[in-house]
Amino acid sequence: MTATCVTSSMFLTAMAPNLLAIDLIAKGANITIEWGAWAKIMVPLMLPLFLVTPLLVYWIYPPTQKTSPEAPAWAAEELKKMGTISLKEILMASFAGLALILWIFGKEFKIDATIAAVSIVAAIVLTRVITWDDVIGNKPAWNIFIWFATLVALASGLNDVGVLKWIGKGTEVYLLGLTPTILMISMIVFFFVLHYFFASLTAHTTALLPIFIVIAAKLIAPEQLTTFMILLTSTIGLMGIITPYGTGPLPIWYGAGYISQGKWWALGAIFALIFMSVLLLGVFIFL
């Protein structure tokens, strides 16, 4: 889970709340964040952390069983059962690669990310990689589609009627005396730590990010704003590690009973400190 949290912050399309966040930023601060712009900052910042995370976990919380001679034999047998790669699998990999290219270079090709996604889904259905029944029967995907659109509309409505500006105006008076660097660090840390009060990354993003966007748009220099927004929203992926309920998959892992409640909270705090320290380096490197 620690590695998953790191990769969730590395790429814009790594999880749904990232996409929700950039949509809120576009509406609240009139800033469009592209896949490539996000990756340009977050990949070099998080790649070293991703590479050392397994070693950190092994050192901080070593496994009770450190060898498994049966695993390679079992994996080889399972691969043999799967057989050779099929045409549908090749097509699926090709379409996924094409979608990624269009997300990264869509601005240069003048292709909107939404158009790219819909076109790829249509191509997958037309080539019979999946059927239309597979599409309409994917309940988790439709669930995300509905709440995603609803939450974006709700946040946009709050912005339109002036609620977020009112909250931001009342908050900014307490931040005016801070230097730009201290201000940005404080906002990132505060946004991260507040996740202790949320059991969902989406709920956290919807409830708090619009307010932080309004404050940042008023107090941070325009030439620094886009980079700051990327660093701020990248915390969404990282913050999931701090509690046993911080993100959707964590209650499943915690419920398995392998890690005690006290140990989980302690490990969450340790990795939160490590992740936050690396992220805050980005303030000094990129801003």
N, C-alpha and C positions, 0 to 999 in steps of 0.2 A: 504493500500500500504506500510506503514511503516513496518508492520509485515512481509509482503512478501519480502521486501528487506533484512530483517534480515535472514529469512529462506533461501533465495537465496545464502547467504554467508555460511550458516551452512553446506550444503551438496554439494558435488562435482557434483552430477547429478541434482541439483535443477534447473539449467538453461543452455541453450546451450553455452553461452560465457564461462562458467567455463570449459567445455570440450574443447573448442577451446583453452583456455589459457593453459591447461596442455599439450595439443599437441604441442603448440608453445614452451613450456618449455622443453619438451622432445627433440625437434629438436634443440633448441638454446643452452641448457645447459646440455643436456644428462642426465636429471633427470626424473625419472618416479614417478609420484605422484599417489598413490592408493587411492581408496575411503576411506579406513579405516584410512590411514595416515592423510587425510584431516579432517575427522570427529574427530579424536583423539585430534586435536588442536582446531577446530572451534566450535564443539558442546559445550564443557565446557566453551568456551569463550563467545559464543553468546546465549546460553540457558537462562542465567539470563536476558539478554537484551530482548530476545523474550518474556519472561514472564512479564516483566514490561512495555513493549512497549504500550499495550492497556491503561494502567493506565497513562502513560506519555502523550499519545494523548488526553485522557479524561481531563487531567489536563491542558495541554498547549492549546488545542483547543476544549473546551467542546461543546457537541452537543446542538442544540437548543431544541430538543425533547429528553427527557431522559427516557420516559416510552412509552411502546407500548403494551397495554393489548391484542390487537388483534393478535399479532405475534405468541404466543404459540398455539392458536386455529387454526390459518392458517397453521402452520407447521404440527400440528397433522393431519389435514385434508389432506394435501398433501402427508404425509407418508402413510395414509390409502389408497389413490388413487394408490400409487405405488405398493401396495400389498407386498407379501412375497418375499424374495430374491430368485432369479432364479439360476439354475445350471450354466448358462453362467456367471453370476455375481460372483459366488463362484470360478469358474475356473479362471476368470480374476484376482480376488484378489490373488489366489494361484500363478498364473504365475508372477504377479507383485512382490509378496513376494520372489519367487524363484530368479527372476532377481536381486533383491536387495541383496540377500544372495550371489549370484555369483559375484556381483560387489564388495561386501565387502571382501569376502574370496577367490576371484578368484586366488590370488597369491598363497595361500596355496593349492588350488585344481589344480593349473597349468592350469587354464582356462582363456584365454584372454577375456577382457571385450567386445570386438567386437563379438567374437564367442558366448559369452553368450547372447548378445542382439539379434543376428540373430537367434539363436536357440529358444529363447523365442517367437519371432515373428512367426517363423515357427510352433511352437507348438500351438500358439493361432489360427493360420489359420487352421491347421490340425484338431483341435478339434471343429472347426466351431464356436468359440467364435466370431470371425469376419470373413468376407469373403475376398477373394483375391481382389474383386472389392473395398472393403473398404480400402485395403492397397494402391492400385494404384490410388484411388480417393482422397486420403488425400493430398490435394495440399499444405497445410502449412508444412507438414512433408517433402515432397519432395523438397520444396523450401529451407528449412533449410539444407537438405542433400546436395543440389547443392552448395549453397553459402558457407557452412561450408568447404567442400572439396576444393573449389576454393581459399578461403582465407588462408587456411592452406598451400596449394601449393604455393601461392604467397609469404607468409612470409618465407617459406622454401627457395624459389628461391632467395629472397633478402639476406638471410643469406649465401647461397651458393656462391653468386657472391661478397660477402664482403661488401655490403652496410651497413649492421647493425654494423659490426665490425668497419667500418670507422666512423660511427656516434658515437658509443660507445667510441672509442679511443679519439675523439675530445671532448667528454663530461667528461670523467673520470678525466682529468687534473684539473677540477674545484672541484672535490670531494675528491681528495687524502688527503687533510689535515683534513678531518672530522674523528672523532672517529667512531668506528663501530656502536655504538648505535645511534648516531646522523645521521650517513649516512643512516641507515635503516629507521629511523623515517622520515627523509627528503624525501626519495624515495617514501615511502608509502603515505605521505601527498601530495606530488607533483603529483603522479599518480592519486590520488583521486580528487584533486582540478581541474585538467585539464579536468575533465568531463563536466565542465561548457561550454566547447567549442564543445561538441559532443551531437548529438541527438540520439545516438545509442550505446548501450553497446558493441555490436559486432564491430562497427567501431572503437571505442575507443581501444578495445583489440587488434585489428589487426594493428592499426596505431602505438600504443605506447608500448605495452607490449614487443615486440621483442627487442626494444632498451633498455628497463629497464632490460631485461634478460641478455643482453650482458654486461651491466654495472655491474650488480650484480655478474655475474660469474667471473668478473675480480677483484672486490673490496671486496667481502664478503667471509669470511672463508668457506672452503668446508663443514665443519661440521655444519655450520649454514645455508647453502644455501637452502636446501630443506624446512626447516621451514619458512625461510624468503619468499620463493616463494609462499608458501601457504598463508601467511599473506598478501602478496602483491596482489595476485590474488583474495583473498576473498573480496577485496574492490570493485570488479566489481559489485557484487550484491548490496552492501550497497550504492554505489554512485548514483544509479538510483533515489534516493529520492530528490536530490538537486535542480532539475529544473522541470518545467511542461512538458519538452520534454526529460527527462533523460533516459527513457526506454519506450519500446513499449506501454504498457497499460496506461501510465500516460497521454498522450494527450486525451484519452477517458474520464478519470476521470476529467481532467481539463476542457474539452469541455462541460461537463454537467453543468457547471456554478455554482456549489455549493460553490466553493472557488475562491475568487478574485485573480487576478494576483499578486498583491502586497503581499497578505497574503500567497499565495503559495510559493513565493520566500523567504519570512521570515521564514515560517515553514520549508522549505527545508534547510535553513542555520542552523536553530536550531537543527534539527534532524541529519544533517550532522556532526555537532560538537559533538553531543552525540554519534553517531555511531563511529566516528573517535576516540574519547576518549577511548571507550571500546576496539576498535581494537588495538590501540597503547599499551594498557596494555599487549597485547600478546607479544610485543617485549621484555618487562621486565620479563614476566612469562616464556616464552618458549625459549628465546634467551640469 
